[in-house]
């Protein structure tokens, strides 16, 4: 029996609601999760990350300070999973830490994740692998999505399947037997749903989609949301983020409906339909042979969203928990795998996914 090969994966996504941590053993054919934890994002730090998505005063210093605070949160999550598993820092090969994306502009040759991996290595005594997107962007790629290689490693099967991540932004991995893995972003998943819910109810998110279920989607609004945004019509490879899909984007499109006095819950239902229809359109255009959809990310917990997704796509829709991986932990586990891939010189940057000129080993190492 092979000796354990432990890695920690850390993820704070577009939703900026918290940090997920996974401690996993990669010594076998499939990773074994030994411990997992989630820590809430302090409101002050979340507010700062959201502000840093746009140009602002003294943003370089503010970004550095926010990176330090995130490293402290990451360190706390890392220590929590170590304690759960009864392990020490010396038992872990490396931490994969993505950081918080605040700007993503691969068409301009850059992507920016706020992080402080050197501080994280100092606080934990564990080597840190970070800066996963930059090498792919340097090779002409989108630098995103990062997870299709991981999805292929653990979710591949004998029939056509799509792995759908419903975080702040939606992305799919297309797994078809005998074909190279493909993947790309589909558009907003929870980012607009959460924004609208917070604005009108004060709740952080629409629990189980109940507020959306109390409204009715507005066909004219849904049509404008999709047809008025050229990004949706772009072919893959493609990626996006809060740079595009934000409050300003939504308010601009709602402006033409102001005279109609739209009910907020009807807008929420329309935003849920936006998430569903953009995913469905992507599958219809680029993965029509798909037989089932495996869903991970926070959206997998939204029963209303999952029901609408099954109805619109006319496919079997299942959470990844049915295959043994909690939906909320898939991305954190993916970053543990990306750290493993770096340590094994395994190219996780896939040209068929990102459009890069060649495959690349992703990341940069900060020794313990």
Secondary structure, 3 states (H helix, E strand, C coil): CCCCCEEEEEECCCCCCEEEEEEEECCCCCCEEEEEEEEECCHHHHHHHHHCCCCCCCHHHHHHHHHHHHHHHHHHHHHHHHHHHCCCHHHEEEEEECCEEEEEEHHHCEEEEECCHHHHHHHHCCCEEECCCHHHHHCCCCCCCCCHHHHHHHHCCCCCEEEEEECCEEEEEEECCCCCCEEEEEEECCHHHHHHHHHHHCCCCCHHHHHHHCCCCCHHHHHHHHHCCHHHHCCCCCCCCCCCCCHHHHHHHHHHHHHHCCCHHHHHHHHHHHHHHHHHHHHHHHCCCCCEEEEECHHHHCHHHHHHHHHHHCCEEEEHHHHCCCHHHHHHHHHHHHHHHHHCCCCCECHHHHCCCCCECCCEEECC
